[in-house]
Amino acid sequence: MRGKAEVRVVAERRYWREAEAPVLVEAWRRSGGTLSEFARRHGVEPRRLARWVSRLQRAGEGSLRFYPVRLLENPAETGGWAPIEIQLAAGRRVRVPRGFETEDLRPLLAVLKVAATR
């Protein structure tokens, strides 16, 4: 969670970098107020904040999410290729066998995305 001091520092900057804009966008969303009220309270142009809200929302729709990965076997011991096993929350697992079709990967990832949000 972002602190008030961090929000103030970013709000006072003339330019926001992509890594800084989420500070204000998240603070606005947590505030429960309208975008205009939040912008006025922090001395930010409402259109500027709205542009960043839109930009970050679009980026989030197509962005990748990375998850921790742990190598359980040495690939050299399995002939250079080991099956892929993905363990989800609540103990659910997805196993991708050797020789799977690469075009099957996109639907598999879509299922994992849905499962990760549950």
Long-range contacts (C-beta under 8 A, 24 or more apart in sequence): 1-30, 2-26, 2-27, 7-42, 8-42, 11-42, 11-43, 11-44, 12-43, 16-48, 16-52, 21-52, 21-55, 21-56, 22-56, 24-49, 24-52, 25-49, 25-52, 25-53, 25-56, 28-53, 65-113, 65-116, 67-116, 86-112, 88-112, 88-115, 88-116, 89-115, 89-116, 89-118
